[in-house]
């Protein structure tokens, strides 16, 4: 059963909607918009079948057959096999091992559709994304081939369409080495938070566009010289014309989600036969700026471009854009070799309260707008103002970017490359990469939510975390980086291009978790030691200006565990002893040296046993005795994750803007897993998510940076710490009340600190330090009350947590 059906109750709205350049149509409908007719070809009326490689064409598979199974587009082979009852649920138990045979075959998809075949202009067949090697037939005629899953595939089919049509797509076996793929989701080959499930299929929208004698695509809207008084706007598009012609273009601009005066422009251009680059410049007076949700309104303009030839409307194209400036500014105290890492939106710095985004389903073709809505709303409710679209994942579907625009959440978008040395000495391969990159950039560039375009994840240099990997850019992948940077600069020059993450002050802090360090090391300014091996750490962590990865695993709720782990595998488990480390990667079970247990369901679903135990045990009561049970362990692992992330985030927030933000790993997960996610696959929040929402990522917060050590001084417990207030809003809070209380196990107040203070805009202020004798103390409660509505934000600390 598909995710959209599974989560029909959890999602507020569930329907299959397709956005076409700002116009929306439900699949199965035809949509005519002044000179352009869009016919959606999505739906459940496709059929599919498998053949041995090379046999489908011999069998005339492009004609289909009545006995083929039903298929859904968008989707993927694995999802269609599941819906047809031909494979077990790949997310349950060990079942994903049983479907690796899918890539041994070629898969054919066929759809019948009818149209009015008369059209004197253009008929363009659009595939927004096909995964990964595809050949295409229309009415028995091969119309082309494509390699790559992210760039749109477009065919001129005007001379082939009939009243009744048969469209066929062959999906050939993809490369089994992910580094040979020029544009394919890398995590599909297996990662430490998802299974090996090398997807195949039509994963994004399919539709037919019918126009007159001129056809427009790749609209670009670039805003510059932006102020509250005016903004300069350049609109550009590619126009294909049948022969030379004088064309008239009209522009209509108005608020898409706010009230504004209409802006209209007309201009003419002489079109040559074939492709033409057409552009026009104009000014928006007193523009309504687009801001992140914590800084203002998410004003979006709609633009409609109409092209007429010989007085007849030929084509219409539309999109949305936001007027906003963005740059990276210098952090105070940044070393000369490091880059700028202060995110400046509309000339105002913004501290990043971020999260890493991974595809929310391993069968990503099945993801709907409703799925995206759930996660984007959840991110906003947790006060997340930036998502990093991780390079091992996707260029997501259009709805994802639309929703981030509307929510006011920035995006750190990475190209789909991660953790490998790629064959970038192969010019043919690089050519395919460049074509995919062009498709990605032209697809997403008008979205104001996109702040930075990045070459990928951990790809410059070796795949280890050694100091040389990211600080001096060795030769591996340099041609790849150059190609991606060239595309970004040419097609989207107004956005910064960052070669890879981490690099030059952008860091992935994995001392905690991967090197077993205590979470107190988030506050340490020099490299430490590997707490498992005792070897010196080579992390180039300090000084760093931006932390784009860090975090800890936690088990989901017992309720969620029961949905994907058989009863016999819930407990006991290798987690019970925590020997070694294991996870499902590259299709193999990777077992650490010295491991003395059989891999179980937990480890198959990504649990890292020894590290989970290392951080959960200090929180558990009696971790090796009667307290060592499933419920206690799940609770302890979630506390360890939440408390650990809290330790780092709160310290970094007090260092504003020497450190300009952080993005924890990770918001979501693509299958049922024991991993770093804040929300599990079944959409159940972990304690980390609730902590982010209630306190940790609140724009205004009172913080107590107390010493995370056993609370003993002169044989008496004592709390030593500093009281801070952080304000991420770009306005003065005025007079605020800060109340910090030390509480015993019954909630009685043992120590009380109360102060009123004027708190300025966008600041981190140290108010006082405390030294409190505290025998019997259990918790600290720090509350700040502010604003005319006296909003109170509470921040709680459990004194039993020592950061070990």
Secondary structure, DSSP 8 states (H G I E B T S, - for coil): --HHHHTTTTSS----EEEETTEEEETT-EEEETTEEEEE--EEEEEEEEEETTHHHHTTGGG--TTSEEEEES--HHHHHHHTTSS--TTSTTGGGGGGGGGGEEEEEEEEEE-----SSEEEEEES-EESEEEEEETTEEEEEEE-SSS-EEEE-TTT--SEEEEEEEEE---SSGGG-SS--GGGEEETTEEE----EE-S-EEEEEESSEEEEEEEEEEES--SSEEEEEEEEEEEESSSEEEEEEEEEEESSS----EEEEEEEEE-SEEEEEEEEEEEET--BB--TTTS-B--EEEEEEEEETTEEEEEEEEEE-B--EEEE--TT--TTS---EEEETTEEE-EEEEEE--S-SSGGG--HHHHHHHHHHHHHTT--EEEE-TTS----HHHHHHHHHHT-EEEEE-S-BSS---TT-HHHHHHHHHHHHHHHHHHTT-TTEEEEE--BS-SS-SS--HHHHHS--STTHHHHHHHHHHHHHH-TTSEEESSBSBTTEEE--TBTTT-B-GGGGG-SS--B-TTT--B-----SS-SEEEE----B---HHHHHHHS-HHHHSS-HHHHT-S-EEEETTEEEE-TT--S---HHHHTT--HHHHHHHHTTTSSSTTTTT-SHHHHHHHHHHHHHHHHHHHHHHHHHTTTTS-EEEES-S--SSS-SBS-SB-TTS-B-HHHHHIIIIIT-SEEEEEEE--S---BTTB-EEEEEEEEEE-SSS--EEEEEEEEEEETT--EEEEEEEEEEE-SSEEEEEEEEEEE-TTEEEEEEEEEETTTTEEEEEEEETT----
